[in-house]
Amino acid sequence: MTVECGSLSRMAKKTSRRNFLRTASVAAAAGLSLTDKLAFAAQASPASGADVAAAAAPFKLFTAKDLDADAKALQAQPGDNTLLHQAAGIPCAIVMTTEVHKSAAEFEWHEGRDHIIQIIDGSTLYEVGGVPTGAHSTGAGEWHATGSTGSKSIIMGKGDMLVIPRGTLHKRSTEDSVTFYLISPYGKMTA
């Protein structure tokens, strides 16, 4: 199926519920982002923009100065610093982590959250994907496996970013040290 952006734009400008529903499925099929779908939804219902704004959680600013201070503190004392907890009203958690000479014993994957990892300093090895061997549940929607058949090894360094969709096996091994952001969007995925 070939969809031209112009035809999506024309469909999005028509504000009936029927056209919104047609637009949303076409947008999903065309691979447009969630942001684009939300923009179409706002155009479909003039009142929805006000409703969305009224229900929005407070924004959170992380200044470069504060993040730099957090990174320096973690490099002096490795561990985790939770910058944003999921319970803050945003379906996402953000953690800054520094680890030294640490390797995960098992692969893990999650049913209800994705991972976005960005390396701030240092390097680490991620093993990603494959088919689990020796799988076991560690809680609701949380899984571990003793191994993975067919995983890919990725060495990540300063500035690199990795997106791990929910349901994807992953495991991290840090030979020296690494400081990174872990951003974990939560929630049910809908088509």
LINMO-V640006 format. One line per field, one symbol per residue. ss: DSSP state (a for helix, b for strand, c for the rest). phi: phi as a letter, one per 30 degrees, with the letter a starting at -180 (. if undefined). Layout:
ss->???
phi->???
//
This chain:
ss->ccccaaaaaaaaacccaaaaaaaaaaaaaacccaaaaaaaaaaacccaaaaaaaaccccccccaaaaaaaaaaaaaccbbbbbbcaaacccbbbbbbbbbbbbcccbbbbccbcbbbbbbbbbbbbbbccbbbbbbbbbccbbbbbbbbccbbbbbbcccbbbbcccccbbbbbbbbbbbbbbbbbccccc
phi->.cbdddddddddddcdeeddddddddddddiddeedddddddddbeddddddddcddddbccdeddddddddddddbelcbddbceddjcdacbbcbbbbhbbddbdbabdcacbbcbddaiaacccbijcdbidadcldicbbbdabcjdccbccbejdbbccdeicdaacbcdcbbbbcccbdcjddbd
//
